[in-house]
Amino acid sequence: MEIKWTDQDPESGERRYLRAVRFAGFWKFHYRSKRRAIWTRLHPPTLEMWEIVLDALQRRYQRREGVSDEDMRQVERIIAELRARLAPEE
């Protein structure tokens, strides 16, 4: 499964192309600055990137496009763990 989108590079401010690929139960994120450039591994992905992936999965799930309940639960767990890590401790 592959999800692609664009955003703004935080360093240069220019558009960058992103993709998330799920293969064998693992997600990998890549980016490139030009449309025909080589993909570069992006690690670790940000919380915002995971939320974009979850949104895309939810939209595909409604259309029955090869997304399972387990796919969505896996990304939801990752997002919950990231939020817990990023939350200020009291």
N, C-alpha and C positions, 0 to 999 in steps of 0.2 A: 504494500500500500504506500502511496506517495501523496504528499500534500505540499503544494507550492503556493507561495505568496511573496509579496514585496514589502519592504519597509525602508526606513531611512537609517543609514549607517550612523551609529552614534559618534564615531570619530570624525568622519569626513563630511557628514551631512548629506551625502549623495544617496541615490536609490541603490538598494542591493536586493538581490534575488535570494530567497531562502527556500529550503525544502526540508521536510521531515519524511524519513523513510522508515517504515516498520517492516522488518524482515526477521523471521525466526523468533518472534516475540520481543525483539529489541528495537528501540527507536534510535536513529542517528540523524543528526541535524547537519546541514551543509549550507554554505553561502557562496555567492560569487558577485562581483561588482559589475560585471558586464554580461549581457545576455548570452553570449557564446563563449564565455570564459570557462575554465575548469572549476569544478566544485571543490571547495575547501571545507574540511571538517570543522564544525563549530561546537566547541565543548567548553563549558556546560551551557545548555540552552537556558534562556531566561524564563521566568514565570509567565511573562507575556507571551512568549513563543508557545509554551505549553497550552495556554488558554486559547490561542488561535487554533492549535491542533484539535483541542477538545471541541471547539465550535464547529470546525470542519467535519469532525467525526459525527457530531450530533445531526448536522444537516444531511450527511450521507446516510446515516442510519434511518432517518425518516423516509428516504427514497430507496431504502434497501439496496445500497450499493456496496455490499461486501463488508460492512462494519458489524461486528458482533458486540454483544453486551460486554464481553470480557475486554475487548479493545477499549471501550469507553471507561470501564471500571479501572483499568490499568492507568490510563491518563488521569482520571479523577484522583486516584491514590497518589500519583506523583505530584499533582498540583497541591493536594492537601499537605503532603510532607514538605514541599517547598514553602508553603505559607506558614507552616509551623516553625520552620527554621528561620524564616525571615521576620517573624513576628517579634516585636520587642518583648524581652522578658521582664516580668514585673517583680 
